[in-house]
Amino acid sequence: MQSSHAAAAVSSVFDEDNLIADAGLVPVVRLAERAGLPGLVDTAVRISGSGNGGGANPAAKVMSLVAAMCAGADSIDDTDRLRHGAVATAFDGVRAPSTLGTFLRSFTHGHTLQLHAVHRRLLGELAGRAPLLPGADQVAFIDVDSTHKRVFGRAKQGAQVGRFKGVRTLHPLLATICTPIARPVVAAVRLRQGRSADSRGAVRLVTEALATSTQIGATGTRVLRADSQFYNADVVAACRRADACFSITTGMNPSIKCAIAAIDEDVWTQIRYPSGVLDPDTGELIYDAQVAEIPAYTAFTGRNKSEQVTARLIVRRVRDLAKPPTVGEQGELFPAWRYHPFFTDSPFQTLQAERQHRHHAVIEQVIADAKAGPLAHLPSGQFNANAAWLVLWAMSFNLLRAAGALASAFHAKATTATLRAHLVNVPARLARSARRLLLHLPRNWPWRDAWMHLFTTVHAPPDSV
């Protein structure tokens, strides 16, 4: 590709009133309206006495923030991308960044909880209008994890130097729901201070995520998957209260080491990964491993007997190439191993349960997706404003997932960056005739069919959808 030689010179001017840079927001916003987002906000979010009109008309402000995030905004100033060309003709109620910033700064912890309620109900409505989680009536996985988001500026509330030396962070906690054939949606989120323990607030988040999973159609087997920081009796108890299974990495405490040492060598089953699996300890790809199961392992023996749990301990081991083999009594060489145990009461057979547990890493893709988008910044100096921003990201993530599911089979599994590039960030010229608007989109747009399928689905009469 090279510059055109058809003209002797090229010039530019910003003077077109009928263009829209993000025409994909037309069907995406309509989908949010069909799911009842404005009404949910008006019903649940009540902000009064905030000053400067920050709490007035919260529905319009939430819609503006969610739409901007769907288009790629990762800061409050970026929401100004909604105010250009013919956007004011295609949409009503777009708010300025200064107004949206005032709105977010008016949030208290209670208002953020109200926004959480909106998020849960919106996800349920989206699941009823788009095939978000096919197969959830058979099996669904609820994944829980935390992450650290680096922030700058000592005035940012809640930012602390914690796990990473010299780095100030805030500490989001999130739960996602997926199936073996569907990409994850965000079920619940929480923002914590930087030095908060990984498991702080986990029981409440797990309880909320499991309740949400049933509301969106996960009526089959449900399995909560988590890393070792969530291996505690309270999280397991929350799963059992919700009639859900658990699959949680245990780490290598003395009791686990003793149990693994008692496994007979004949019990280990050799497996091979054709495409390699990322080793969580070394970051290298591994191709061979061995798996064994202890059918009845009792965990949390240091607690009351009523809180102790007996279930399966499944262990995967891989050769530790960093350590030389040891010599036994017979002069034979014995390889050194690294062990990866997890505690589960899932009904699946050993190798299937091990494979499913490793798939817990899918939540890392959601975290990376978030940090490449709206969570590239937590934009406010106020903690509750950033907590609200996190919930709004979760809404925009699920909204884009629903839009992708309606567009095509490919887009149902695409990242949000791909969804924005293919379906949202599409330029269009707006034409008007009486009360009818016509979007003129680029000829030969590669994803035309998917875009049109989304558009016609969300604009169809309600009784025909």
N, C-alpha and C positions, 0 to 999 in steps of 0.2 A: 504494500500500500504506500502511496505517496500523495503529496498535495496535488490538487487538480491544476492542470495547465490550461483549462478552458477559459480562464480569465487572467488578465495581466496583473490584477491586484485583488486582494480580499479585504473586506472591511466588516465591521460588526456594530450592531446597535441594539440595545434592549428597549424595544418599543412595541412589541406585539401583545395586544390585550386579550387575545382569544386562545392563548396556549396554556396548557397545564403540563407541568413536568412529571407529575406522578398520577397519571390517569387511572392507574390501578386502584387508587384510593376510592374511586367511585363504587366499584362492587364490594370492596372490603368494608367501607363505611356502611353500605347498605346491609351487608351481612351482620355487622354489629347491631344495626338498628333492628333487623329481623330477630336477632337473639335477645332484644329488649334491653340492651346496655343503658341507654338514656333513662328508661323507666326504673331500672334497678338502682342506678345512682341516685335518682331523685327520691326514691323510697328509703334507701339505707343510709346515705351520707348526709348528715345534718351538721353543718358548720355555721355557728352563730357567734357574734361578737368578735369576729376576727379582724375587723378594721379594714379600711380601704376596699371594701366590697369583696374580700378574698373568698368568702363563703357563698356568695350569690351565684345562682345557677350552676351548681357543681356538675350537672350532666354535660353541659356544653364544654366545660373545661376538661373533664375526663375524656370526652370524645376527641377534643383537640390534641391532648397529650398522647392518647393511644394511637390516633391516626398518624401523628408525627413520628412516633416510634416505629410504626409499621413502614413508614417511608424511609427510615434510617436515622432519625434524630437520636443523638446520644448526649445531648445537653439541653438545658432550657432554651438557650439562644437558638439552637437548631430548629426549634418549633416554628421559627419564622419562615421556614420553607413552605409553610401552608399559606402564606400570604403573597401570592404572585399571580400574574396573568389573570386567567379566568376562574381561579379557584373560588372567588367570592360568588361567581355565578353558579358553580356546580354545588357549592356547600353553603349552608347558613351557620352562623354562630361560631366561626373560627375566632379564637382568642389570641391576643398578642402575647409574646413571651413574657413581658413584664407582668401581665395579668396572671398568667399561668404560674410564674414564680411566686407571686403573692399568694395564690391559691395553695400551692404546696407548702409554703412556710406557715400557713394557718393550721396545718394538721397537728393534732395531738395524738397520743398513743391510741386513745379511744376512736378517733376518726380513722386511723389506719386499720383498726379492727373492723370498722364499718366497711372499709374498702376491701378487706379480705373477704367479707361476706358477699360483696358484689362479685368478686373474682370467682368464688366457688359457684355462685348461681349462673354466672355467664358461661362457665365451662360446661355446666349441665345443659344449658340452652344450646350451645354450639354443638355438643355431642348429639343433640336431638335433631340437628339440621344438617350435619355433615358426618361422613363415616370416619370419625376421628380414631376410633379404637376397634377396628374389626377383629373379631375373635375374643373380645373381652367377656363374652358370655361363656367362654371355655376356660381361659386362663389369663390373668393379668398380673403384671409385676409392678409393685410400688417401690421405687428406688429413693433412698434418702442419702444425702451427702451435704457437706458444707464446703465453702471455699473462702478464700481471703481475697479481698479487692483492695489493691493499694490505692491510697488517697494521699493528697498533698495539702499542706496548710495546717498549722497547729490549731486553728480556730474551728476545724471541722469536728462537730460533736461526735463522741463515741470512737473516734479514730485513736488507736493505740498501737504501740510497738509490742507485738506478741511473738508469734512463732518465728518470724523472719527478723533477724537482728537489724536494727536501724531502719526498718520499713514500717510505716504507719498504715494500718489497714482497718477496714470494716469487715464484718464476718457474716455473710449471708448463709442461711440454712435453707435448703429447698428439698421438695419431694416431687417426683415425677411419676406418671403412670404410662405404661406401654404394654404391648402384647407381643408375642413372637413375630407378628407380621405387621406391626404398626409402630411408627416413631413415637417418642414420648410427648406428652403434654404436661404442663406444669400444674400440679395439684395444689401445692401450698408453698409459701415462702415466708421467711422471717429474716429480719436484719438484726444482728447483734453487734455489740462492741467488739473491738479488735482482739482483746484478750479473753473473750468468752470461751469456755470449754466447748469442744466440738459438739458434745451431746447436750449442751444447755438448751432447754426448750424442745428437745427431740420428742419426748413423750406426747406433748400436746400436738406437735406437728404431725407425728405418725397417726395419732387418733383422728386428726382432721383429714389427713390424706386418705386414710382408709374409709372414712365416712363419705368423702367426695367420690371415691372410686365406685361405690355402690350407686351413687346418684347418677353417674354417667354410664351405667350399664355394665359394670364389671360384676356380673352375677355368678361367675364361675369360680374356679380356684383362684385365690389371691395370695401372692407371695411377696412379703416385704423383704427387700434386699438392702444390705447396708455393710459398711466397712467396720473394722474392729472398734472404732471410737463409739459405736452405738451398741456394742455388745454389753448389755446390762439387763438385769432382771426386769426393770421397769418398761423398757422397750418391748421385750418379749411378752410381758403381761398385757401391754396395750394391744399387741397382735391377737392374743388369745381372747381378749374381751370383744374384739371385733370379728371373731371367728375367721381370722386370716392366718396363713402360715408365715414362717419367718425363715430367712437364710442369711445369716450374719457371720462375717469373718470374726474369728475369735482372737487372733494374735497368738503368741506363744508364752502363756503363763505357765507356772510350774505344774498345775494340774493337767493342762493340755499336753505338755511335754511328757509327763508320766504316761498318759493314755496312749500317745503315739508310740512311745518306746515299747509298749506292750503288744503292738500290732505284729502278728506273725508275718514273716517275709513271704510266705506263700499266698497271702491275702491280696497283695498289691497287684493291680491290673495295669498292664502297659497300654498307653494310648499315644497316638501320634497326631500332631496338628499339621495338616497339609500346607497351610499358608503361614504357619507360625503364630505364636501368641506372645503379646508383650509381657515380659516379666516385670511385676510391680516393684521388685527389689532392685534390679540392675538396669531396667529399661531396655534390655536386649530381647530379641526374638528367641523364643524357645520352640522346639519342634517335638520334643519327646518328654513325657512325664509319666508318672505312675499314680494311681488313685486307689485308695482303700477307704473302708467305712467301719466305724464303730457303731453298731446298731443302737446301743443304749448308753449314752454318756450323760451324767448328771451334772448340770452347770449350776453355778451360784451357790455352792455348798456352804459358803460363809454366811448366808442369810437364813432367815427362818425357813423351816421345812416347807411351809405353804408357798414360799417364793422360789423354791428350787424347781428346776425343770429338767426332765429327762427326755432326750431326743437323740437324733442321729448326729454323729460327728464325722464329717467327710473330709478327708485329707488328700491333698495333691502334693506330690513331692517332685522336685527336679534336681538334677545333679548340680552341686556347687563346684563349678570349675575353678573357683578361686582358692579352694582348699585341696591339698593333695589327698589321694586315697589313704586310708589307714590300714595297718597290718594287723590281722587277727591272730589268735592263738595258733592257728594252723599254718601261719605264714602266708595266707591269702590276702589279697588286696580288697578292701571294702570301700566303695565310693562314698564321698561326703554328699549329704543331701540338704536341701532347703525345703521347709514344709510350709504349706499354705492351708490351714484348717478352717472350716466354717461349720457352724452349728445350725441345724435345720430340722424342721418337722414336715417338710414338703412331701407329698405323696409320690414323687417321681423317683425312678430308679437311679442308682448311684451316678452313673456316667452322665445321664441327662440332667440330674440336679447339679452336678459339677459344671456342666456346660452352661446351664442357665445362670448359675451364680457368677461365673466370669462375665456374663453379659451385663452385669450391674454397671460396668464401665460406660454404658450408653449414657448415663447421667452426666459424665464428663463432657460429652459432646454438647449437651444442653448448656452446661456452664461455659464452655468455650464459645458457643454461639452467642450467649448473652454478653460476654466480655468483648466480643467483636462487634456488638451492636449497642443497644441502649445502656448496657452496663459498662461501656468503655469508661464512663465517668459516673460517679454518684455526685450529682452536680451541685447540691446545696451544702451550706455550712451547718444546717440544722438536721439533727438525727431523724426526726419524724418525717421531714420532707423527703429525705433519702429512703426511708422505709416505705413511704407512699410511692416513690418512684420505682422501687423494686416491685411492688404489687402491680403497678401499671405496666411494667415490662412483662410480667407474667400474663397479663390480659392480652397484650399485643402479640406475644409469642403464640398463645393459644388461638388467637384470631387468625394469624397468618397460617397456622397449621390447618385450621378449618378451611381457609380459603384454598390452600394447596390441595386438600383432600377433595374439594369440589372441582378443582381445575383438571387434574389428571392423575393417573396412577404414579407417574414420575414425580410430580410435585407433591404428592401425599407424603413422600419420604425425603424431600429436598430440605436443605438447610434454609434458615430464614434469609440468609444472604442471597441464595439462589432465588427464593420466592420474591424477594424485592427486585432483583435484577430482571426476572422474567415477567412478573405479574404486576408489580407496583410501580416501579420507576420507568413507566412507559410514557413518552411524550404524546400529547394529543392536542388537536385544535378543536375548540368548542364552537359549534354553530347553533343558532337558536331559530326556531320557527314557532311562533305563537308560544305555547307553553311546553313545547317539546325541545329537548336538548339532544344534539347529535355529536358524538365524539368521533373525530377523524384521526385514526391512529396510523402508524407507519405501515406502508405497504411492505409485504414480505417479512413482517415481524415473525421470527422463527417459532414463537410460542403463541401464535395467533389462535389456534384451535383451543388450547387450554384456557387462554384468557377469555375467549368468547363463551366457553362452557361455564366458567365461573360467573361471568356477567349475566348470561341468560338465566342461570339457575337462581341467583339471588334477586333478580328483577322480575321473575315470574310471579303471577298472582299467588297469594298465600295458599289458596285451596288447591293449587296445581303442583305445589312443591312436595 
